[in-house]
Amino acid sequence: MFLKTIGTIQLNSSGNEWGGCNKYSNYSLQLAKRSCMYGQSKLHLLHALSSHSPGLYPLSPVSQNTDDCKNNTSVESALILIRHGESLWNEKNLFTGCVNVPLSKKGVEEAVEAGKRISNIPVDMIYTSSLIRAQMTAMLAMTEHRHKKVPIIQHNGSDRAKEYWSQVSSEETKRQSIPVITAWELNERMYGELQGLNKQETAERYGEEKVHEWRRSYDIPPPNGESLEMCSQRAVAYFREHVEPQLQSGKHVMVASHANSLRSIIMYLEKLTPHEVTALELPTGTPLLYIYKGGEFIRRGRLVGSKEAGVYAYTKSLALYREKLDELFQ
Ligand SMILES: O=C(O)[C@H](O)COP(=O)(O)O
């Protein structure tokens, strides 16, 4: 039912004028263009694109007044959600959960393909789970981004690691980087005693219905594992506390995560009921784009489609960003 809803979404490429930080960005671009006219290098234009969101790195504090930020309709930012590409255990049809399994060859290709689809969408920050399949997906996808910024995984083991090991001493290098924050809260649901078991064999042993209930119900956990509801308590809480403030401040964010952590986040974004979320299926390596504006999340485009243009309907500001990339990297 959910997929059908997505399939019939009206694509609208005309609305949503970008303001806030993007006005800043347009201003920078104009300055940069003028610099080019006066014979300076294209580096200025690159600077302007880099400063799309001012104070990107290190992470700048965002406004404390959440209500002000939420109601600020002049800020419009992009949110990309992506489930990791196929893992080696997806390939073998094994319950994976929190087991740290890497991508399969097909998963690597899916991540690169996903990167092509989002190569014209601005990305200022990346959040991933602490699992390698989500991190590989984000890194591989970014190799295709036309901006060619370098994603840098931030150390998070200790305060010293956070502040000292991750230091970068060049402002220019910082501008050409994208901070990548890893968080266990975005991990796949803990699949408990099912982890490592074959999904087909488990269904034969316990019955299709029981296994479907474990996999898709909202509040029934698999044996000694997390239900979607339990997974959502940490994943959505993390999203609200860490990702949403970045969007509110005008930053464009990609979240690379997992089937069930993302199902719970999408449930929150789209206000799905526990019944509706049972029908939500996320394919591996397929990016979804939302526009955040005035406290609302608006999904753009469809969940399936082989070409970028078929997946995303550009806002005016996304089109402008793309135009600048074309100018810079033709
Ligand atoms: O953890 C897993 O096995 C998969 O990533 C998600 O599995 P599911 O489709 O059974 O929820």
The ligand as a MOL file (V3000), in Angstrom:
LIG
                    3D

  0  0  0     0  0            999 V3000
M  V30 BEGIN CTAB
M  V30 COUNTS 11 10 0 0 0
M  V30 BEGIN ATOM
M  V30 1 O 18.8450 -7.4270 9.3140 0
M  V30 2 C 18.4520 -7.9530 8.2730 0
M  V30 3 O 18.4330 -9.1810 8.1100 0
M  V30 4 C 17.9830 -7.1100 7.1290 0
M  V30 5 O 18.8420 -6.0550 6.9560 0
M  V30 6 C 16.5890 -6.5850 7.3470 0
M  V30 7 O 15.8470 -7.6880 7.4300 0
M  V30 8 P 14.2500 -7.7270 7.3860 0
M  V30 9 O 13.8290 -7.4320 5.9950 0
M  V30 10 O 13.9740 -9.1560 7.7930 0
M  V30 11 O 13.7260 -6.7660 8.4200 0
M  V30 END ATOM
M  V30 BEGIN BOND
M  V30 1 2 1 2
M  V30 2 1 2 3
M  V30 3 1 2 4
M  V30 4 1 4 5
M  V30 5 1 4 6
M  V30 6 1 6 7
M  V30 7 1 7 8
M  V30 8 2 8 9
M  V30 9 1 8 10
M  V30 10 1 8 11
M  V30 END BOND
M  V30 END CTAB
M  END
